[in-house]
Amino acid sequence: MCGIIGYVGKRQAVPVLLYGLQRLEYRGYDSAGISVITPTNNKLIVEKQVGKIKDLQEKLWNKKIEGHIGLGHSRWATHGAPTIENAHPHTSKSEIISIVHNGIIENYIELKKELEEKDINLNRRQILK
C-alpha cells in the first residue's frame, strides 16, 4: 500500500503535504517523501526519508522549502528495499519533473525505450531500470 497526496493552492505546500501523509499513515509504509516547486526559480526540491512521517518532518525541520505546488508519497516496499533511492517522489535527470505511483510498472521496459527514443534522460535506476 502507499499514500499519495498532491497540492496546488495558496498555502505553503510542505505543511499540507506532511499533514496529508500523516492522515494516510494507517495504510502502512516504510518510507516517505515530498517534492515541491519553488516559486522564485521554479526549482524542484525533493526530500525523502526511510522510516516514519515524523522522521521526514525532522529532516525538514530546519529547511526552508517554500512553494505552493507539491506531491507527497508514502511507500510500502513490495519490490526493492526500503531505501532513500527507492522512496518516492522520483525525478527526471533534469530535475524538472517528479512522479509518484502506486503499484508496479509492468511495462517499464517499453516505457524506458520510448523515453530514451525521445531523448529523455533517466537518473534513477529504480525508474524504468
Secondary structure as the mmCIF struct_conf table of DSSP 4:
data_model
#
loop_
_struct_conf.conf_type_id
_struct_conf.id
_struct_conf.beg_label_comp_id
_struct_conf.beg_label_asym_id
_struct_conf.beg_label_seq_id
_struct_conf.end_label_comp_id
_struct_conf.end_label_asym_id
_struct_conf.end_label_seq_id
STRN STRN1 CYS A 2 VAL A 8
BEND BEND1 GLY A 9 ARG A 11
HELX_RH_AL_P HELX_RH_AL_P1 ALA A 13 ARG A 23
TURN_TY1_P TURN_TY1_P1 LEU A 24 LEU A 24
HELX_RH_3T_P HELX_RH_3T_P1 GLU A 25 ARG A 27
BEND BEND2 ASP A 30 ASP A 30
STRN STRN2 SER A 31 ILE A 37
TURN_TY1_P TURN_TY1_P2 PRO A 39 ASN A 41
HELX_LH_PP_P HELX_LH_PP_P1 LYS A 43 LYS A 43
STRN STRN3 LEU A 44 VAL A 50
BEND BEND3 GLY A 51 GLY A 51
HELX_RH_AL_P HELX_RH_AL_P2 ILE A 53 LEU A 60
TURN_TY1_P TURN_TY1_P3 TRP A 61 ASN A 62
BEND BEND4 HIS A 68 HIS A 68
STRN STRN4 ILE A 69 ARG A 75
BEND BEND5 THR A 78 GLY A 80
BEND BEND6 PRO A 82 PRO A 82
TURN_TY1_P TURN_TY1_P4 ILE A 84 ASN A 86
BEND BEND7 ALA A 87 HIS A 88
HELX_LH_PP_P HELX_LH_PP_P2 PRO A 89 PRO A 89
STRN STRN5 HIS A 90 THR A 91
STRN STRN6 SER A 92 SER A 92
TURN_TY1_P TURN_TY1_P5 LYS A 93 SER A 94
BEND BEND8 GLU A 95 ILE A 96
STRN STRN7 SER A 98 ILE A 99
BEND BEND9 ASN A 102 GLY A 103
TURN_TY1_P TURN_TY1_P6 GLU A 106 ASN A 107
HELX_RH_AL_P HELX_RH_AL_P3 TYR A 108 GLU A 117
TURN_TY1_P TURN_TY1_P7 LYS A 118 ASP A 119
STRN STRN8 LEU A 122 LEU A 122
TURN_TY1_P TURN_TY1_P8 ARG A 125 GLN A 126
BEND BEND10 ILE A 127 ILE A 127
#
